[in-house]
């Protein structure tokens, strides 16, 4: 696609150059700064001063002033002019002769003594713009001979020329360009690269110079532009390699030049301008009778046979803006990046960012969101430029104003979408995605409030799942702007989170309570009540907890009590006083019960008042169920089990107080038995279990429970007591037996007790207690177990005695090896008193102690190892 990159501006009009002389034609031109030199077919050189003139509208024109013209006297056209400004000389080719002319006076420079200032037999020459000679007052020149297949290198001074190198070529050269040591030559049938210093050469591609005029143009360091077959403009470097794609110009091109990033070509009717970046034709200008195209220090000058023109490039920024105005984004970006070499770094960075941002908005308007996002990212777009397109998204407190000149042509999103709601929705979804990506990056530095507030509004409007994530994390949403927006879309739970983030917990809880109570509608969370409880549970503001706990308890005491029971213990969070909580929960009985269970059963707080309070509440619950006419047996069973478990496991409640509450309740005999057990009144407990309840398994379980933390003798006494209760009750004429309905049941209970727990009993004592009339067959399991236990104890004692004897022998042996000394100055290891007589006992390790101390120790611990007495004489 076309772009206006250049304007053709007249520089020297026909009248100024030749007046009324119609036969005068321009043959060659040279420009050095403001000085323009024109060679004509009548052997004249004309000298003009060109001044740039810029109009009030910024349009560039040229004003030419003729300074001088000079006839060279050769009656032939001036074929070539080249300026050597350091020498103040013009190098002129006329009639096959190269000679020097003064740049100011246009007088031919006479030859210096001992050297010539003319070269004859020349078809073409060029100046080395990348000289290898370090002399600033010397110009390197390459000359093509008309008579020989050679290329000659000369050094040009003020008044003489000096041949320094001559290189032979395989064919007659007809065009040449020089850079450093490298010659780019157009021979008769091909192009080639030749290093005149080393003689190395590289053939490029064939070319027929008879069919069309060859073009060899140096465009940069060690790089050349050539006219190739097929109407191609080929690039070649000094190694003979093309690092750029060719441009496709006319086959009748007669001149070419480079004004980066463009290649300008001239044919018989047109000037064509191609981009070196994408090789596309960008502009075509009509130019009749043109036959000269040269570039001088970045200035492109053309000439017809009668006048001179300057091809003025339009500012790159204007070209880029024209491309963007035509939505030619890729071309604009290519041109921008290609212009980097011609623009100062700081200015380029600013320009490049702006172009990227503009490109992003163009593609955004075309709904090409991926490309737009990438350009926004590379261009470091102030994200508020994008947000400002969406009405009301920026907070009222924002100080943002759009960039000037503007980056886009849209007033707002409605202008962009033109009423297409589908397009509006897609744009909003893109903004949600883009803001979500950039809000945690440096892009939002300094505008975090604007970004987060806009994101909140979009989330609320679109009912987006990420709204809660935004508010539950670190954010900078502006409260004043966000509240009405969240209320508008009934996002009350989210609004509560925003209140909480801004330290307004009371407002948050109050709002959520209105949702739970049905005053406000918000379906975000179906478990909002439980969330409020958890929120109060974790709150460090105790005033807030006390203020709203009553509402939570009235709503559901079993859940509301979690405010106190699940409150985490942290250093930075004040703890609630259990006494205060119990007082507070006084009017919420079920919650109070759950809280006491939390203190006693979960936290294991060892305080009598909590344990007693819980036991009383358990008891009152049981009594309440018992008093009901239609009692739910399952509820009653569970209530009694909880009471019984507490009575058994806790040792802190007031036993007598509870007994007093159960005194007249015959339905709680099992609980009363447990309380008697706590008071060590085991006979009363067993009496209740055996005679009143006739619950023999519970009686046995009572014995096991009551002796669980005691030694074996205590357990044995309890089981003997139970056996005695069974046997006494089984005697004929016993009042309890009569009340219970016979002796057989108690006798069988006694037999079962002995057979199940025989290892606990003292067999001898049991045999003395049993009635004489009992059958040994009934007691066979008990007696068998008792005999085995007795034999086991006997054998264990024998083993213990044998080990002690072995140890004693070893001690005696050790003592004979090393005598043990006692004296009045040594003390007993057990009583720490000194020895008064030689009779001592030796402990393992050779430690002497008093005999009476050992005897006392054995009496206190009968299961200790036997020690051996020995008498040592000092």
Secondary structure, DSSP 4 states (H G I P E B T S, - for coil): -----EEEEEEE-HHHHHTT-TT--EEEEEEETTEEEEEETTSEEEEEEEEEEE-TTS-EEEEEEEEEEEE-SS-S-EEEEEEETTTTEEEEEETTEEEEEETTT-PBPPPPTTS-SEEESEEEEEE-TT-S---TT-EEEEEEESSSSEEEEEEE-SS-EEEEEEEE-SS---EEEEETTEEEEE-SSEEEEEETTT--EEEEEE--TTTS---EEEEETTEEEEEETTTEEEEEETTS---S--EE--TT--EEEEETTEEEEE-SSEEEEEETTT--EEEEEE-TTEEEEEEETTEEEEEESS-EEEEEEPPHHHHHHHHHHTT-HHHHHHHHHHGGGGS-HHHHHHHHHHHHHHHHHHHHHTT-HHHHHHHHHHTT--HHHHHTTSTT-S-TT------SS-SSS-SSHHHHHTT-HHHHHHHHHHHHHHHHHHTTSGGGTT-HHHHHHHHHHHHHHHT-THHHHHHHSS----HHHHHHHHHHTT-HHHHHHHHHHTT-HHHHHHHHHHHHTTSS---S-TTHHHHHHHHHHH-S-HHHHHHHHHHHHHH-HHHHTHHHHS----TTSPPPPHHHHHHHGGG-HHHHHHHHHIIIIIS----HHHHHHHHHHHHHHHHHHHHSSS--HHHHHHHHHHHHHHHHH-S-S-HHHHHHHHTT-GGGHHHHHHHHHHTT-HHHHHHIIIIIS--HHHHHHHHHHHTTTS-HHHHHHHHHHHHHHHHHHTSTT-HHHHHHT-SHHHHHHHHHHHHHSGGGS-HHHHHHHS-TT--TTTTHHHHHHHHHHHHHHHHHHHHHHHHHHHHHHHHHHHHHHS-----TTSB-TTT-PBP-SSEEEEETTTEEEEHHHHHHHHHH-TTSPP--EEE---
